[in-house]
Amino acid sequence: MASIKDVGKFFVFIAGGLVAIIVGSFMIRGTMHMWDNPEDDKDQKKD
C-alpha cells in the first residue's frame, strides 16, 4: 500500500502536468496571434 507522501507526489505531478499543458496551449495561441497580420486582426474583431 502506498504511503500518503507517495500519493501526494503523484497528485502534484498530475496537477503540475495539467497546468503545464494549459499554460502551454495559451502560449501557443498567443504566438499564433502574434504571427497574424495586423490587418487580419482588425477584420476578425468586426465579426
C-alpha positions as CSV (number, residue, x, y, z in Angstrom):
1,M,0.0,0.0,0.0
2,A,1.4,3.4,-1.0
3,S,2.1,5.9,1.7
4,I,0.4,9.3,1.9
5,K,3.5,11.1,0.7
6,D,3.7,8.9,-2.5
7,V,0.1,9.6,-3.3
8,G,0.6,13.3,-2.7
9,K,3.6,13.4,-5.0
10,F,1.5,11.6,-7.7
11,F,-1.3,14.1,-7.4
12,V,1.2,17.1,-7.5
13,F,2.7,15.5,-10.6
14,I,-0.7,15.2,-12.3
15,A,-1.7,18.7,-11.3
16,G,1.6,20.2,-12.5
17,G,1.2,18.4,-15.8
18,L,-2.3,19.8,-16.4
19,V,-1.2,23.3,-15.5
20,A,1.8,23.0,-17.9
21,I,-0.5,21.8,-20.7
22,I,-3.0,24.6,-20.1
23,V,-0.3,27.3,-19.9
24,G,1.5,25.9,-23.0
25,S,-1.7,26.0,-25.0
26,F,-2.4,29.6,-24.1
27,M,1.3,30.5,-25.1
28,I,0.9,28.7,-28.4
29,R,-2.4,30.5,-29.1
30,G,-0.7,33.9,-28.2
31,T,2.2,33.3,-30.5
32,M,-0.2,32.3,-33.3
33,H,-2.0,35.7,-32.9
34,M,1.3,37.5,-32.9
35,W,2.2,35.9,-36.2
36,D,-1.1,37.0,-37.8
37,N,-1.0,40.2,-39.9
38,P,-2.5,43.2,-38.0
39,E,-4.9,43.8,-40.9
40,D,-6.4,40.3,-40.4
41,D,-6.9,41.0,-36.6
42,K,-8.9,44.2,-37.4
43,D,-11.2,42.3,-39.7
44,Q,-11.7,39.5,-37.2
45,K,-12.7,41.9,-34.4
46,K,-15.6,43.2,-36.5
47,D,-17.3,39.8,-36.7
